[in-house]
Amino acid sequence: KWAKPSVQEMCVG
Amino acid sequence: MSEALTLTDVPRLPRGVRLRFDEVRGAHVLLAPERAFDLDAVAAEVLGLVDGTRSVSAIVDALAAKFDEDRAVIEGDVVAMLDDLAKKRVLDR
């Protein structure tokens, strides 16, 4: 089902 | 570059930015130099259509044909997502 797409920046250390 | 993304823009991933399926997470990730983004299934569908030949409008058309959702809703969500990625410099247009 369509839902607002989620893009989360990961913490890369 | 500072203007908002439009429907006639043809987005593409810049050199060094890749869409990958992360087996450990069981989800797609967008990998950029020194940065990575977790994508949910819908975001992965959107980015899977970003190939440097489709316009934003064509991407929305493809998604509207696949999902049972009002095209205007899909368009708003896709433009917002791609515009955000362009501002973060992980999408060229």
Backbone of each chain as nested JSON, in Angstrom:
{
  "chains": [
    {"id": "A", "residues": [
      {"number": 1, "name": "LYS", "atoms": {"N": [0.835, -1.192, 0.0], "CA": [0.0, 0.0, 0.0], "C": [0.877, 1.252, 0.0]}},
      {"number": 2, "name": "TRP", "atoms": {"N": [0.397, 2.283, -0.673], "CA": [1.161, 3.529, -0.696], "C": [1.158, 4.17, 0.68]}},
      {"number": 3, "name": "ALA", "atoms": {"N": [2.298, 4.656, 1.096], "CA": [2.41, 5.444, 2.327], "C": [3.493, 6.476, 2.071]}},
      {"number": 4, "name": "LYS", "atoms": {"N": [3.471, 7.532, 2.825], "CA": [4.493, 8.567, 2.656], "C": [5.865, 7.92, 2.808]}},
      {"number": 5, "name": "PRO", "atoms": {"N": [6.735, 8.049, 1.791], "CA": [8.036, 7.371, 1.864], "C": [8.903, 7.91, 2.997]}},
      {"number": 6, "name": "SER", "atoms": {"N": [9.629, 6.998, 3.63], "CA": [10.477, 7.376, 4.761], "C": [11.951, 7.216, 4.408]}},
      {"number": 7, "name": "VAL", "atoms": {"N": [12.716, 8.286, 4.588], "CA": [14.163, 8.269, 4.355], "C": [14.821, 8.819, 5.616]}},
      {"number": 8, "name": "GLN", "atoms": {"N": [15.591, 7.972, 6.288], "CA": [16.235, 8.388, 7.537], "C": [17.744, 8.323, 7.391]}},
      {"number": 9, "name": "GLU", "atoms": {"N": [18.406, 9.444, 7.638], "CA": [19.87, 9.422, 7.559], "C": [20.428, 8.671, 8.761]}},
      {"number": 10, "name": "MET", "atoms": {"N": [21.355, 7.762, 8.472], "CA": [21.99, 7.0, 9.545], "C": [23.205, 7.755, 10.045]}},
      {"number": 11, "name": "CYS", "atoms": {"N": [23.53, 7.515, 11.287], "CA": [24.738, 8.103, 11.85], "C": [25.904, 7.189, 11.488]}},
      {"number": 12, "name": "VAL", "atoms": {"N": [26.803, 7.693, 10.671], "CA": [27.949, 6.885, 10.255], "C": [29.189, 7.48, 10.893]}},
      {"number": 13, "name": "GLY", "atoms": {"N": [29.754, 6.775, 11.85], "CA": [30.935, 7.297, 12.539], "C": [32.085, 6.33, 12.453]}}
    ]},
    {"id": "B", "residues": [
      {"number": 1, "name": "MET", "atoms": {"N": [20.09, 25.392, -8.68], "CA": [20.114, 24.22, -7.797], "C": [19.287, 24.481, -6.548]}},
      {"number": 2, "name": "SER", "atoms": {"N": [19.138, 25.749, -6.178], "CA": [18.456, 26.023, -4.923], "C": [16.938, 25.985, -5.088]}},
      {"number": 3, "name": "GLU", "atoms": {"N": [16.454, 26.048, -6.347], "CA": [15.004, 26.023, -6.527], "C": [14.467, 24.636, -6.213]}},
      {"number": 4, "name": "ALA", "atoms": {"N": [13.166, 24.593, -5.937], "CA": [12.546, 23.312, -5.615], "C": [12.475, 22.431, -6.855]}},
      {"number": 5, "name": "LEU", "atoms": {"N": [12.469, 21.148, -6.603], "CA": [12.34, 20.146, -7.658], "C": [11.011, 20.347, -8.393]}},
      {"number": 6, "name": "THR", "atoms": {"N": [11.032, 20.148, -9.703], "CA": [9.789, 20.26, -10.467], "C": [9.486, 18.946, -11.173]}},
      {"number": 7, "name": "LEU", "atoms": {"N": [8.276, 18.843, -11.689], "CA": [7.845, 17.593, -12.321], "C": [8.599, 17.29, -13.604]}},
      {"number": 8, "name": "THR", "atoms": {"N": [9.179, 18.31, -14.223], "CA": [9.899, 18.066, -15.478], "C": [11.376, 17.749, -15.247]}},
      {"number": 9, "name": "ASP", "atoms": {"N": [11.84, 17.899, -14.006], "CA": [13.225, 17.528, -13.706], "C": [13.426, 16.038, -13.942]}},
      {"number": 10, "name": "VAL", "atoms": {"N": [14.647, 15.669, -14.365], "CA": [14.997, 14.258, -14.559], "C": [16.059, 13.909, -13.517]}},
      {"number": 11, "name": "PRO", "atoms": {"N": [15.622, 13.347, -12.382], "CA": [16.582, 13.095, -11.303], "C": [17.475, 11.892, -11.584]}},
      {"number": 12, "name": "ARG", "atoms": {"N": [18.668, 11.931, -11.027], "CA": [19.561, 10.777, -11.123], "C": [20.459, 10.764, -9.894]}},
      {"number": 13, "name": "LEU", "atoms": {"N": [20.996, 9.587, -9.605], "CA": [21.902, 9.48, -8.468], "C": [23.277, 9.968, -8.9]}},
      {"number": 14, "name": "PRO", "atoms": {"N": [23.89, 10.854, -8.124], "CA": [25.22, 11.345, -8.475], "C": [26.252, 10.221, -8.416]}},
      {"number": 15, "name": "ARG", "atoms": {"N": [27.398, 10.462, -9.019], "CA": [28.503, 9.504, -8.957], "C": [28.804, 9.19, -7.486]}},
      {"number": 16, "name": "GLY", "atoms": {"N": [28.92, 7.915, -7.175], "CA": [29.273, 7.536, -5.811], "C": [28.081, 7.314, -4.9]}},
      {"number": 17, "name": "VAL", "atoms": {"N": [26.869, 7.598, -5.39], "CA": [25.669, 7.354, -4.585], "C": [24.957, 6.133, -5.157]}},
      {"number": 18, "name": "ARG", "atoms": {"N": [24.681, 5.143, -4.293], "CA": [24.142, 3.879, -4.788], "C": [22.953, 3.417, -3.947]}},
      {"number": 19, "name": "LEU", "atoms": {"N": [21.999, 2.802, -4.631], "CA": [20.864, 2.174, -3.959], "C": [21.217, 0.705, -3.773]}},
      {"number": 20, "name": "ARG", "atoms": {"N": [21.183, 0.236, -2.535], "CA": [21.572, -1.147, -2.249], "C": [20.552, -1.804, -1.336]}},
      {"number": 21, "name": "PHE", "atoms": {"N": [20.429, -3.138, -1.475], "CA": [19.609, -3.881, -0.517], "C": [20.532, -4.404, 0.565]}},
      {"number": 22, "name": "ASP", "atoms": {"N": [20.267, -4.017, 1.804], "CA": [21.095, -4.435, 2.928], "C": [20.519, -5.73, 3.494]}},
      {"number": 23, "name": "GLU", "atoms": {"N": [21.241, -6.832, 3.294], "CA": [20.745, -8.144, 3.734], "C": [20.57, -8.192, 5.251]}},
      {"number": 24, "name": "VAL", "atoms": {"N": [21.451, -7.521, 5.978], "CA": [21.386, -7.553, 7.444], "C": [20.127, -6.855, 7.94]}},
      {"number": 25, "name": "ARG", "atoms": {"N": [19.862, -5.679, 7.377], "CA": [18.67, -4.933, 7.792], "C": [17.407, -5.474, 7.143]}},
      {"number": 26, "name": "GLY", "atoms": {"N": [17.586, -6.168, 6.018], "CA": [16.418, -6.62, 5.272], "C": [15.677, -5.455, 4.656]}},
      {"number": 27, "name": "ALA", "atoms": {"N": [16.419, -4.397, 4.325], "CA": [15.794, -3.199, 3.755], "C": [16.783, -2.509, 2.824]}},
      {"number": 28, "name": "HIS", "atoms": {"N": [16.247, -1.639, 1.987], "CA": [17.116, -0.889, 1.092], "C": [17.786, 0.261, 1.827]}},
      {"number": 29, "name": "VAL", "atoms": {"N": [18.983, 0.584, 1.385], "CA": [19.694, 1.745, 1.92], "C": [20.245, 2.539, 0.741]}},
      {"number": 30, "name": "LEU", "atoms": {"N": [20.378, 3.829, 0.951], "CA": [21.002, 4.692, -0.043], "C": [22.382, 5.032, 0.503]}},
      {"number": 31, "name": "LEU", "atoms": {"N": [23.406, 4.62, -0.234], "CA": [24.775, 4.809, 0.242], "C": [25.437, 5.95, -0.51]}},
      {"number": 32, "name": "ALA", "atoms": {"N": [25.997, 6.89, 0.243], "CA": [26.74, 7.996, -0.342], "C": [28.077, 8.068, 0.393]}},
      {"number": 33, "name": "PRO", "atoms": {"N": [29.068, 8.736, -0.189], "CA": [30.349, 8.838, 0.511], "C": [30.152, 9.409, 1.915]}},
      {"number": 34, "name": "GLU", "atoms": {"N": [30.552, 8.651, 2.925], "CA": [30.483, 9.077, 4.337], "C": [29.065, 9.174, 4.877]}},
      {"number": 35, "name": "ARG", "atoms": {"N": [28.069, 8.798, 4.071], "CA": [26.694, 8.938, 4.541], "C": [25.871, 7.742, 4.083]}},
      {"number": 36, "name": "ALA", "atoms": {"N": [24.821, 7.461, 4.84], "CA": [23.91, 6.39, 4.444], "C": [22.51, 6.743, 4.925]}},
      {"number": 37, "name": "PHE", "atoms": {"N": [21.526, 6.278, 4.174], "CA": [20.131, 6.579, 4.499], "C": [19.331, 5.292, 4.52]}},
      {"number": 38, "name": "ASP", "atoms": {"N": [18.578, 5.092, 5.59], "CA": [17.646, 3.97, 5.672], "C": [16.412, 4.303, 4.855]}},
      {"number": 39, "name": "LEU", "atoms": {"N": [15.993, 3.371, 4.017], "CA": [14.804, 3.599, 3.192], "C": [13.726, 2.595, 3.567]}},
      {"number": 40, "name": "ASP", "atoms": {"N": [12.487, 3.035, 3.639], "CA": [11.425, 2.047, 3.79], "C": [11.051, 1.548, 2.395]}},
      {"number": 41, "name": "ALA", "atoms": {"N": [10.118, 0.594, 2.342], "CA": [9.818, -0.062, 1.067], "C": [9.316, 0.929, 0.015]}},
      {"number": 42, "name": "VAL", "atoms": {"N": [8.528, 1.899, 0.435], "CA": [7.984, 2.862, -0.532], "C": [9.098, 3.767, -1.07]}},
      {"number": 43, "name": "ALA", "atoms": {"N": [9.97, 4.233, -0.186], "CA": [11.089, 5.076, -0.626], "C": [11.987, 4.309, -1.594]}},
      {"number": 44, "name": "ALA", "atoms": {"N": [12.164, 3.003, -1.332], "CA": [12.983, 2.174, -2.226], "C": [12.315, 2.039, -3.595]}},
      {"number": 45, "name": "GLU", "atoms": {"N": [10.99, 1.931, -3.603], "CA": [10.255, 1.87, -4.884], "C": [10.488, 3.151, -5.684]}},
      {"number": 46, "name": "VAL", "atoms": {"N": [10.426, 4.284, -4.994], "CA": [10.613, 5.574, -5.671], "C": [12.021, 5.655, -6.255]}},
      {"number": 47, "name": "LEU", "atoms": {"N": [13.025, 5.362, -5.425], "CA": [14.409, 5.492, -5.892], "C": [14.751, 4.458, -6.955]}},
      {"number": 48, "name": "GLY", "atoms": {"N": [14.043, 3.326, -6.923], "CA": [14.261, 2.314, -7.953], "C": [13.879, 2.813, -9.339]}},
      {"number": 49, "name": "LEU", "atoms": {"N": [13.055, 3.853, -9.377], "CA": [12.619, 4.415, -10.664], "C": [13.494, 5.595, -11.101]}},
      {"number": 50, "name": "VAL", "atoms": {"N": [14.392, 6.009, -10.223], "CA": [15.296, 7.12, -10.553], "C": [16.454, 6.554, -11.369]}},
      {"number": 51, "name": "ASP", "atoms": {"N": [16.418, 6.786, -12.678], "CA": [17.431, 6.172, -13.547], "C": [18.105, 7.171, -14.477]}},
      {"number": 52, "name": "GLY", "atoms": {"N": [17.832, 8.454, -14.276], "CA": [18.477, 9.449, -15.132], "C": [17.781, 9.641, -16.462]}},
      {"number": 53, "name": "THR", "atoms": {"N": [16.71, 8.881, -16.708], "CA": [15.957, 9.08, -17.954], "C": [14.51, 9.482, -17.669]}},
      {"number": 54, "name": "ARG", "atoms": {"N": [13.959, 9.0, -16.552], "CA": [12.573, 9.336, -16.223], "C": [12.498, 10.712, -15.566]}},
      {"number": 55, "name": "SER", "atoms": {"N": [11.512, 11.497, -15.984], "CA": [11.242, 12.758, -15.291], "C": [10.5, 12.436, -13.995]}},
      {"number": 56, "name": "VAL", "atoms": {"N": [10.421, 13.412, -13.119], "CA": [9.665, 13.227, -11.872], "C": [8.223, 12.839, -12.205]}},
      {"number": 57, "name": "SER", "atoms": {"N": [7.668, 13.487, -13.214], "CA": [6.293, 13.195, -13.621], "C": [6.145, 11.742, -14.077]}},
      {"number": 58, "name": "ALA", "atoms": {"N": [7.133, 11.243, -14.824], "CA": [7.088, 9.848, -15.294], "C": [7.22, 8.879, -14.124]}},
      {"number": 59, "name": "ILE", "atoms": {"N": [8.02, 9.245, -13.14], "CA": [8.172, 8.411, -11.939], "C": [6.832, 8.329, -11.208]}},
      {"number": 60, "name": "VAL", "atoms": {"N": [6.161, 9.477, -11.091], "CA": [4.85, 9.508, -10.428], "C": [3.848, 8.665, -11.217]}},
      {"number": 61, "name": "ASP", "atoms": {"N": [3.885, 8.763, -12.545], "CA": [2.985, 7.954, -13.386], "C": [3.17, 6.464, -13.105]}},
      {"number": 62, "name": "ALA", "atoms": {"N": [4.435, 6.035, -13.063], "CA": [4.729, 4.611, -12.847], "C": [4.221, 4.157, -11.481]}},
      {"number": 63, "name": "LEU", "atoms": {"N": [4.395, 5.005, -10.48], "CA": [3.95, 4.647, -9.13], "C": [2.425, 4.648, -9.035]}},
      {"number": 64, "name": "ALA", "atoms": {"N": [1.8, 5.602, -9.741], "CA": [0.332, 5.69, -9.713], "C": [-0.291, 4.469, -10.38]}},
      {"number": 65, "name": "ALA", "atoms": {"N": [0.434, 3.886, -11.358], "CA": [-0.072, 2.688, -12.036], "C": [0.065, 1.464, -11.136]}},
      {"number": 66, "name": "LYS", "atoms": {"N": [1.01, 1.527, -10.211], "CA": [1.299, 0.369, -9.365], "C": [0.518, 0.39, -8.048]}},
      {"number": 67, "name": "PHE", "atoms": {"N": [0.328, 1.593, -7.512], "CA": [-0.317, 1.707, -6.201], "C": [-1.741, 2.221, -6.341]}},
      {"number": 68, "name": "ASP", "atoms": {"N": [-2.606, 1.7, -5.491], "CA": [-3.994, 2.147, -5.483], "C": [-4.105, 3.377, -4.581]}},
      {"number": 69, "name": "GLU", "atoms": {"N": [-3.645, 4.489, -5.119], "CA": [-3.655, 5.735, -4.343], "C": [-3.853, 6.891, -5.305]}},
      {"number": 70, "name": "ASP", "atoms": {"N": [-4.456, 7.937, -4.833], "CA": [-4.682, 9.116, -5.661], "C": [-3.354, 9.656, -6.188]}},
      {"number": 71, "name": "ARG", "atoms": {"N": [-3.312, 9.945, -7.497], "CA": [-2.056, 10.388, -8.105], "C": [-1.519, 11.655, -7.445]}},
      {"number": 72, "name": "ALA", "atoms": {"N": [-2.417, 12.542, -7.054], "CA": [-1.984, 13.809, -6.447], "C": [-1.264, 13.566, -5.123]}},
      {"number": 73, "name": "VAL", "atoms": {"N": [-1.717, 12.565, -4.383], "CA": [-1.065, 12.23, -3.103], "C": [0.341, 11.702, -3.371]}},
      {"number": 74, "name": "ILE", "atoms": {"N": [0.432, 10.778, -4.342], "CA": [1.738, 10.206, -4.694], "C": [2.677, 11.316, -5.177]}},
      {"number": 75, "name": "GLU", "atoms": {"N": [2.151, 12.186, -6.031], "CA": [2.983, 13.277, -6.566], "C": [3.547, 14.147, -5.442]}},
      {"number": 76, "name": "GLY", "atoms": {"N": [2.69, 14.521, -4.507], "CA": [3.145, 15.372, -3.404], "C": [4.229, 14.697, -2.579]}},
      {"number": 77, "name": "ASP", "atoms": {"N": [4.024, 13.413, -2.282], "CA": [4.998, 12.68, -1.466], "C": [6.323, 12.494, -2.21]}},
      {"number": 78, "name": "VAL", "atoms": {"N": [6.235, 12.18, -3.503], "CA": [7.45, 11.925, -4.289], "C": [8.259, 13.215, -4.465]}},
      {"number": 79, "name": "VAL", "atoms": {"N": [7.57, 14.304, -4.788], "CA": [8.275, 15.578, -4.971], "C": [8.96, 15.99, -3.665]}},
      {"number": 80, "name": "ALA", "atoms": {"N": [8.251, 15.826, -2.54], "CA": [8.837, 16.201, -1.241], "C": [10.066, 15.348, -0.931]}},
      {"number": 81, "name": "MET", "atoms": {"N": [9.96, 14.048, -1.192], "CA": [11.079, 13.148, -0.892], "C": [12.294, 13.442, -1.772]}},
      {"number": 82, "name": "LEU", "atoms": {"N": [12.066, 13.567, -3.081], "CA": [13.194, 13.792, -3.995], "C": [13.8, 15.184, -3.788]}},
      {"number": 83, "name": "ASP", "atoms": {"N": [12.952, 16.149, -3.483], "CA": [13.458, 17.501, -3.222], "C": [14.367, 17.492, -1.993]}},
      {"number": 84, "name": "ASP", "atoms": {"N": [13.956, 16.749, -0.978], "CA": [14.758, 16.647, 0.247], "C": [16.109, 15.984, -0.045]}},
      {"number": 85, "name": "LEU", "atoms": {"N": [16.085, 14.923, -0.851], "CA": [17.344, 14.238, -1.185], "C": [18.244, 15.137, -2.035]}},
      {"number": 86, "name": "ALA", "atoms": {"N": [17.631, 15.94, -2.913], "CA": [18.427, 16.863, -3.735], "C": [19.082, 17.918, -2.841]}},
      {"number": 87, "name": "LYS", "atoms": {"N": [18.346, 18.396, -1.857], "CA": [18.906, 19.396, -0.935], "C": [20.047, 18.802, -0.112]}},
      {"number": 88, "name": "LYS", "atoms": {"N": [19.959, 17.488, 0.145], "CA": [21.03, 16.816, 0.897], "C": [22.164, 16.382, -0.026]}},
      {"number": 89, "name": "ARG", "atoms": {"N": [22.043, 16.723, -1.305], "CA": [23.089, 16.457, -2.302], "C": [23.331, 14.975, -2.556]}},
      {"number": 90, "name": "VAL", "atoms": {"N": [22.302, 14.167, -2.379], "CA": [22.436, 12.763, -2.763], "C": [21.536, 12.452, -3.957]}},
      {"number": 91, "name": "LEU", "atoms": {"N": [21.068, 13.521, -4.619], "CA": [20.284, 13.36, -5.84], "C": [20.581, 14.555, -6.736]}},
      {"number": 92, "name": "ASP", "atoms": {"N": [20.891, 14.261, -8.002], "CA": [21.103, 15.33, -8.981], "C": [19.84, 15.507, -9.8]}},
      {"number": 93, "name": "ARG", "atoms": {"N": [19.675, 16.71, -10.345], "CA": [18.527, 16.918, -11.214], "C": [18.867, 17.959, -12.257]}}
    ]}
  ]
}
